[in-house]
Amino acid sequence: MAKLRDPALFSQHFGIDPQRLADRGIFDPVLNGDTKLFIDPMLLDHAANRSFAADARQTFNGYFETVIKLIAGSKARGDVPWRAAERKLQFPEVPFTCLGYGASTIRGSGGGTVQTSTLVQTASEIIELGVTDPDLFVAMALIEEGIGPDRISDMTTKIILPVLIAHTQAICKALDLQTGQMTFTLSNGERFGGDLPRNPHDAGGGPVILVPRDVLRDLPVATDWDSVGDAASKNAALRTDLNERIAGVWAAKTRRDKATIRGWALSNDASFRDLLDLLKGIPATSYDFSADPAGEVFWSRLLSTFKNDGIQKIDKRQGWTREAILSVVDKIIENFRHLVEDRRLSEELYHEGKPRAEKAAQRLFFVVAHAFCKANDLDLTPEADTGNGPVDFKVSSGFTGRVLVEIKLSTNGKVVAGYTRQLDTYATAEEAAAAYYVVVDVGQMGGKLDKLYAERNVLVMAGKPVRPIIVIDAEQKPSASKL
C-alpha cells in the first residue's frame, strides 16, 4: 500500500456523511494520497448523470476532432499544424482528483515530450489509413509502449477538466460544502479556475476535483488485454465480425507483444477498425465500489470505525522504551487478530469467495495500527523503505525505538523466504529493536507453517535473533445460522 501515514478522506475533512456523496454517485477521495482508480474514457457515455455524460463525451470528441484535423492538415513533420497537434497532445497530470499511482502524494509526473511525439507520429499513421474516430487515441494504448492506465486517465482528465470543475461546483452547492474562488495552473501552462473546495493537504493550495464513481475503473480497458479478450470471446457479434483476422492479436496478447499487435493494427484501416470494435465491445462496467474487488476503498470506510474500538493508550511516563513500543505493537497485532478471527473482518479479505490480493490484509492491518499509533502519538510508516526494499510497516519513536511488522498471506509462495531472508534483511537495515512476522491464513497454507517453525527453531538453536511468527486464522467460515 502507499506510504500514507495519516489518511484524510474528503468526507471527513468537509464534515459530510460519505453516504451523501455515494448517493450522488461521487467518489470520496483520500486527500493526501492517490487511490489506484482511473477515469476510463470508454465510460463517459454511460455516466448516470446524463448532463455530465453528454458534456464530457462532447468535450472529449471535440478535442480529438481538432487534433485529427491538425494532423491531417500537416504537410511535413514539424510544420505548424504538426507542432500545434503536439501541443494539444501534451497531457500533464491533473493531481486534484487524487487518483492514480501517486502513492503518498497526489502529484505525479504526467506525460513527457518523447511520449507526445510518439502519439502524434502514430496518430498520423492511423489517420493516413482513413480512420478519423476520436477514440483512436484511446486504442493507441493497446499498441504503444509506455501508455498505461495513468496516461489514459491523465489524458481524459485534462480534456474534460472544465466539465469536472462544473460538476464539482454543482455537487458542492447541492451539499452546501465550503468552497472558494481559486485558479490553478497545470505543468503545461494552462490555467483553470472555479468556485471549488480547497485541499488542505496539497502543498500548492490546490482544489479537490470530484469525480463520478461510474466513470472509474481499477484498470482502463484500453490498457487491459484480458478485458478485450473476454469481450471478444463472449460477444457473438464480435466473433462473427472479426473472424480469423483477429487471430494474430490473441497470439501476441499472450506474449504481451505490443510490437506484433501494432504491426497488425496499422496494416490497414480494416484492422484498426477491428481494434476499435474490440475496444467498444467491452461492457461499460465501472468499478464495483460495494464489492471492491481490488481492495482499493474498503479500508478507508473502516478508518473512522476504529477510533474508539478497543484502542488503548500506553503508560509512557518513562518515555518510549523498547518495551513500551513492543507493548503497543503486541496490542495492535492482538486487536487485528481479534477483529479478523472473532469479529468476522476476515470477510474483507475475500471477493466472491476468493482471497483478495495481499494488500487487502495489509490495509486492514493499517486501519488498526493507525488508530493505535495515533492514540499513542507514535509514528506509523507503511511500506518503510529500508534500502533493501519496503517492509510493510514500521512503528517508531526516535532512532532506537523501531519495530517492524511484515504481513504475508498464506497463499503467497514466498511465505518461508519472507521470514528467513526478507524480514531479517529489513530488520538489520533498519537497526530495528524487533520485527514481527504475521501470516494471515486464507487457505493454501500446506506445509509452509511447519517450515516456518522449523526455520525459527534453527535460529533458536544457533542463538540468533528470533522474529516472532503470528498466525491469524482468516479462513472463511459458515455464518452462525448455518453452524
N, C-alpha and C positions, 0 to 999 in steps of 0.2 A: 504494500500500500504506500501511498505518498508520505513524504516526510512532513506530516501535518501534526503540529504539536497541540493546537487548541482550536479545533474546527468551529467555525461560526456560520450557522445557517442563516439565510436571508430572513426566514420567518421568525427566528429567534431575535435577531437584531432589530427588526422592524415591529416586533411585538404583535405578530398576527398568527392566528391558528393556521398551521400548514394545510389543513383540510380546505380552507377557503381558497388557497392557491390551486389545490388539486381540483376543486370544483369548477374552477375556471380554466382548467387544463394547462396550468402554468407550472413549469419545473421550479422547484425550490432549491436554489444553488447553495453550495458551500462558498462563502465569500472570500476565504483566504486559501483556496486550493481548487484546482480543476477536477471535475468529475469526468471520467472517461466515457462520455457520451458525445455524439456528434450530430450536427444538423445534416440531414440527408436531403439533398435537393429533389430526389425522386419522391419524397413525401409531401412536398409543398402543396401539390394539388389536392391532397387528401386531408388537410387540416380541418378539424371540426368547425373552427371559426372561419366561415366562408368568406368573410371580408378579408381576413388575413390571407387565406389561401389564394384568393384572386389577385390581391395586390402583390404578394410575394412571387407568384408564378409570372405575372405580367412584368414585374421588375427584372426577374431573372432572365426571362426570354428576351426582353428588350435590350438588356445589357449585351448579351452574346450575339444578338442580331446585328448590333452595331459593330462588334468585333469582327464578325464574319464579313461584313461589308468592307471594313478596312483592309482585311487580309486579301479579300477577293480583288480589291482595287489596287493592291500593291503591284508594281511592275518589277521590283527588284528588292532583294533582302537589304534592309537598312534604309529604304526610302521613307518618305514622310508617313504614308499610311502604315507601313510596317512598324515604324517606331511608335506611332500612335496606338497600334494594336498591342505592342509590348507594354506600354504604359497601362492600358486597360487590363492586361493580364497579370499585373503585379497584385498579389493578394497578401497584404500584411495581415498578421494575426490580429483579430479583434478580441482583446483579453476580457472584455467586460461581461461576456456571457458566462464566464467561469466553467467553460467546457474544454475538453481536450486532454493533452498529455502533460500539462504544466506542473503536475505534482504539487509541491508546496508553494507554488506561485501561480498567479493567474496570467502571467505574461510569458508567452512563448516566442518563437522566432519568426514564424511566417515563412513565405516562400522567398527564394533567392533569385538573383539575376540569371543564373545558369538554367534554373528550372523554368523561368519565364521565357527564355529564349527557346527552350525545348518545346514549350507549349505552343508558341507561335509557329515554329517550324512544322511540328506535327499537324497542327490545325490547318496549315497551308496545304499539306499533302492531302488531308481529308477533303477539304473544300474543292481541291482540284478534281477529286473523284465525282463531284457534283452533289455532295452531301452538305446541306445547309441547316440541319436540325440543331437548335441551340444545345440540345443535350449531348452533342458530340464532345463537348468539353468535359462532361461527366464521364462518358465512356472512355476517355483517354486514360483514366486512372487504371483501367484494366490492361492497358498496353504499354504504359510508360513507367520505367523505374523511378522511384523517388516520389511518386504521387500517392500518398497514403490517406487514411481517413482524416488526419488533421488538416491536410491540404484541401481536401474536398470540403471540409467544414469551414475552413478559413475563407475559401473562395465563395461559398454560398453565403456565409455570414456577412462578408464585406459587401456583396452585391445587394442583399436585401436589408442592409443595416437601416436605411430610412424607414422601412416597413416595421422592423423590430422596434425601433425607437418609438414610432407612433403607437404600436401595440402596447409597449411598456407604459407609455403615458396614459393610455386608456385604462389599463389594468390598475395602475396606481391611483388614478382618480376614482375608479369604482370602489376600490378598497380603502380609500381615504388614507393612503400612505404618504409619509413625509417625502417631499421632493424639492428640488431647487433647480433653477436655470444654470446650465453649465455647457461648456463646449470642450471638445477633446480632439486631438489630432492623431491620426494613425501614422505609422512609421514612413508611409509614402507621401506624407504631407497633406492628405485630405482631412478636412475639418468637418465635424458633425456637432450637433448640439440638440438640446431639448430640455424639457422640464422633467428631470429624472431623479431617481433615488441615488444617493451617493454611497459608494462602497468605502466604509471606514478602514478597510484593510488594504486598500490599494494605495501604494506609496505615492502614486501620481495624482491622487484625489479624483479618480475616475468614477464613472457611474456604474450601476448594475443594469445590464440589459436582460430583461426577462424573455424567456423562450417558451413557446408552446411545447408541451410534452409530446404531442403526437407528430412532431417533425424530427424527433430524436431517435437514433439507433445506437446500439453499442458498437456497431461497425457499419458504415455506409455500404450499401450493396455494391456500389461501384468499385469497391476495393476487396470484395469478398467473393472469390470464385465459387466457394461452396454454395452460397445462396444462388448464384447464377445457375450453377449446375442443377440444384434442386428444382428451380423454376422450370428449366428446360425438360427435366425428366418427368415432372408432374403435370405439365401443361400439354395436353394433347395437341392443341392448335400450334404451339411452338414446335413440337416434334414434327408435325406434318410440314410446316412451312420451312423449317431449317434443313431437314433431311440430312443426307450424308455430307453436305458441305461443311457442317459444323464439327464433324468427327475429329479433325485435326486439332481443334481447340481443346477438346477434352484430354487428348493425349498430352498436350502442352500444359494444360492446367494441372495435371497430376504431378508434373515436374516443376510447377511454378515458373515455367519458362516464358517470360513476357516477350522475349525476342521472337519466338516462334509465333505467338499469338499476334504480335504486332505485324509480322510479315503477312499473316493470313488476313487480318482486318484491313490492311492498307492495300491489298492486292487489287481490289476493285470496289465499286460503290455497293454492289450487292452484298459483299462480305461485311462491309462496315454497317450496312443497314441491318444485317442479321445480328450483328453485335448489339446494335441499339434495340432491336426487338427482344433480344435476350434480357437486356437491362430493364426494359419497360414491362417485361412479362413477369417480373418478380412481384409477389404480393406486397401491397403497400401496408406493411405491418410495422408500426413504430415499436419502440422499446416497451416491454411489459413492466410497468413500474410496480404493479401488485406482486407479480411472481418474482421480479428482479432476478432473472436467470444468471446474469453476470455478477451479481452481488455488489452492484455499484452504489445502491442507495439505502439498503435496509439498515445499515449501521448508523446512518445519520438520523433515522427515525428513532433509534434507541438511545441516542445520546442524552436526551432530557429524562428518560426513564430512570437512569441510574444515578441521578443527582443525590438522592437520599435513600437509595435502596441498599441497605446493609453497609454503607460506606462508613468507615471508622477513621478517626484521627488518632495518630500515634503520639504518645507522650515522648516528646523530644527535648525535654528540659536540659539534657546533657548534650544537645546538638545531634546532628545526623551522624551517629556512629554507624559502623558497618552492620552491627546487629539491628539497629533501628530500621535501616533501609531494607535489610533482609526480611524483617518482620512485615513491612508493608508489601513487599513482593509476595511473600507467603500468603498474605491475606488476599491479594489480587488473584493469585492462582486458585486459592480455595474458593473465592467468590465466583470465579469463572467456572470452576468445576461444578459448584452448586447450581448455577444458572443453567448450565448445559445438561447436567445429569438429572437434577431434581425439578427444575422449572421449565423443562422442555424447550429451552432455547436452542437445543440441538436441531430443531426443525428449521432454523435459519440457515443451517449448513447444507440444506438439500434443495434441489429444484426438480420437481416431477419425479421424486423418488431416487434421484441420483445425486451424489455429493457435488456440491459446488466446488469451484477452484479453491486452492489453499488460502487465497487472500480473504475468503469469506470468514474462515476461522481466525485469521489474523485481525480482521476488522472487528469481529465480535470481541476478541480479547482486548483490542484497543479501547472499545467503549468502556469496558470495566476498568482497565488500567488508567484511562484518562480521568475517570471520576475519582479514583483513589488518589492519584498523584495531585490532582487539582485541590482536593480537600486537605492534603498534607504538604502542599507547596513544594512538590518535588518535580524535577524535570523529567518529562517523558519524551523520548525521541524514537518515533517509528523509523524503521529502516536506517538505523545509525550506520554511517559509513566508517568502517574500521580500517580502511586502506586495503583490505583483502576481500572486499565485498560487503554488502549490507547485512547486518544481523537484524532480526525482526524488531526487537525493542531494546532500548537502553533506559533504565531508570537510574537517575543520578542526583547527587547533591555535592558539588565540588569535584575535585580530581580523584580523591581516594574512594569516594562512595559510588562506585559504578557497578550496577548489576545488569546482566544481560538475560534476555529471555528469547529463546528460539522456538517457533511454533511449526510443527510438521503434521500433515495429515497422514494417517496410516496408509493411504493409497499412494503416497509418494515413494517412488522406487529408491530414493536416496535417504531413507529414514536412518539407516545404520551409519552410512557415511557421514550424514549430517552431524551425528553425535561424535563419532570417532575422529573426524578430521575438521569439519567446518566449525563447530562450536568452539573447540579448543583453540583454533586459529584466531577466531574472533576475540575470545576472552584474553588471549595473550596480547593481541594488537591493542586492545582497549585497556590493558592492565586492569581488568575487571576484578572486583572483590569476589564475585561469584557469577555463575552462569547456570541457568535452568534450561532443561530440555523438555518441552511439553509436546506430547504426542496425542493428537486428537483422533480417536478411533472411530472412523466412519466405515469400517469394514476393510477387507483385503489385508488384514494385518499379517496373516500367515505366520511364518517363523521369525518375523522381524523383531518382535518383543524379546524372544529368547536370545536372539543375537545381541540385542542392545544390552540386556542384563549381563550376558557373558562378557561383553566389552567393558562394562562397568566393573565387573569383578576383576578383570585383568588390571585395570587401573588401581583398584584397591590393593591387590597383591603386590603391585610394583611401587606402592607408596606415592603415587602421583595424584594430582588434584582430581577429585571426582565431581562431575557435574550431575546434580540430581535429575532423575528421569521421572516425570509425572505423566501418567496416562489418564486421559479424560475419555469416559465412555460416551460417545456421541452417536452410537448406532441407533437407527430408527426403531422405535418400539410401538406396539399397539396401544391405542388410547385406552383409558381406564374402562370405558364402556365395553371394550372387546376382550378384556382380561378375564 
